[in-house]
Amino acid sequence: MTEMKPAEIQIRLLYIVKELEQQTEVAATYSTTSLPFAAEMSQIREFATLAGEYGLAYESLVEAIQSHPFVLSGQAAISLLELGLIFGFKTELAVDRQFDRRNHIQN
């Protein structure tokens, strides 16, 4: 099995971010007490590009998609699935520990 290169991970992350950014109508579902839609998308993009924090970008995407009524194309859904398989976790939240394979790999 081959590992996915960082550039390939970044391409998948940015593909998903771009698709979410185009769904500006979802901005209305964002709370006034949380980061606004445009700022969140910008932050995720920065995690994936400037910071090189791919895991954080992935986790932020998962949380945004779970929390808001985004619609993903088949290609974006597959990209998200592939990233989840590569990273081996869903989010750092306690409720998602059942999906975390990282501990099994380290032991």
C-alpha positions as CSV (number, residue, x, y, z in Angstrom):
1,M,0.0,0.0,0.0
2,T,1.3,3.5,-0.8
3,E,0.9,6.6,1.3
4,M,-0.9,9.6,-0.1
5,K,1.5,12.5,-0.7
6,P,1.0,15.8,1.1
7,A,0.3,17.5,-2.2
8,E,-2.5,15.0,-2.9
9,I,-4.0,15.5,0.6
10,Q,-4.0,19.2,0.0
11,I,-5.7,18.9,-3.4
12,R,-8.5,16.9,-1.8
13,L,-8.9,19.3,1.1
14,L,-9.1,22.3,-1.2
15,Y,-11.5,20.6,-3.5
16,I,-13.9,20.1,-0.6
17,V,-13.4,23.6,0.7
18,K,-14.1,25.1,-2.7
19,E,-17.3,23.1,-3.0
20,L,-18.4,24.3,0.5
21,E,-17.5,27.9,-0.3
22,Q,-19.8,27.9,-3.3
23,Q,-22.8,27.1,-1.0
24,T,-23.1,30.6,0.4
25,E,-26.8,30.0,1.3
26,V,-25.5,27.8,4.2
27,A,-24.1,31.0,5.8
28,A,-27.6,31.7,7.1
29,T,-27.3,28.6,9.3
30,Y,-24.2,29.8,11.2
31,S,-24.7,31.1,14.7
32,T,-23.8,34.7,15.4
33,T,-21.8,33.4,18.4
34,S,-19.5,31.3,16.2
35,L,-17.1,32.0,13.4
36,P,-19.0,33.3,10.4
37,F,-19.2,31.1,7.3
38,A,-16.7,33.0,5.1
39,A,-14.2,33.2,8.0
40,E,-14.5,29.5,8.7
41,M,-13.9,28.6,5.1
42,S,-10.9,31.0,4.9
43,Q,-9.5,29.5,8.1
44,I,-9.9,25.9,6.8
45,R,-8.2,27.0,3.5
46,E,-5.3,28.5,5.5
47,F,-4.9,25.3,7.6
48,A,-4.6,23.4,4.3
49,T,-2.2,25.8,2.6
50,L,-0.3,28.3,4.6
51,A,0.0,26.2,7.9
52,G,0.2,22.8,6.3
53,E,-2.1,21.5,9.1
54,Y,-3.9,18.9,7.0
55,G,-5.4,17.0,9.9
56,L,-6.8,20.2,11.4
57,A,-8.2,21.2,8.0
58,Y,-9.8,17.8,7.7
59,E,-11.3,17.9,11.2
60,S,-12.7,21.4,10.6
61,L,-14.3,20.2,7.4
62,V,-15.9,17.3,9.1
63,E,-17.3,19.4,11.9
64,A,-18.6,22.1,9.4
65,I,-20.3,19.4,7.3
66,Q,-21.8,17.8,10.4
67,S,-23.1,21.1,11.8
68,H,-24.5,22.7,8.7
69,P,-26.7,21.5,5.7
70,F,-23.9,21.3,3.1
71,V,-24.4,19.1,0.1
72,L,-21.4,17.2,-1.2
73,S,-20.9,15.9,-4.8
74,G,-20.0,12.3,-5.1
75,Q,-16.4,13.3,-5.9
76,A,-16.2,15.5,-2.8
77,A,-17.7,12.8,-0.6
78,I,-15.2,10.2,-1.9
79,S,-12.4,12.7,-1.3
80,L,-13.6,13.2,2.3
81,L,-13.8,9.4,2.8
82,E,-10.3,8.9,1.4
83,L,-9.0,11.5,3.8
84,G,-10.7,9.9,6.7
85,L,-9.1,6.6,5.8
86,I,-5.7,8.2,5.5
87,F,-5.9,10.2,8.7
88,G,-7.5,7.3,10.7
89,F,-9.8,9.5,12.7
90,K,-13.0,11.6,12.4
91,T,-12.5,14.4,15.0
92,E,-10.9,14.8,18.3
93,L,-14.3,14.9,20.1
94,A,-14.9,12.2,22.7
95,V,-18.0,11.1,20.8
96,D,-15.8,10.2,17.8
97,R,-13.2,8.1,19.6
98,Q,-14.8,5.0,18.2
99,F,-13.6,6.1,14.8
100,D,-10.0,6.8,15.9
101,R,-7.5,4.2,14.7
102,R,-4.4,6.2,15.5
103,N,-4.1,4.6,19.0
104,H,-4.1,1.2,17.5
105,I,-1.3,2.1,15.1
106,Q,0.9,3.6,17.8
107,N,0.7,0.7,20.2
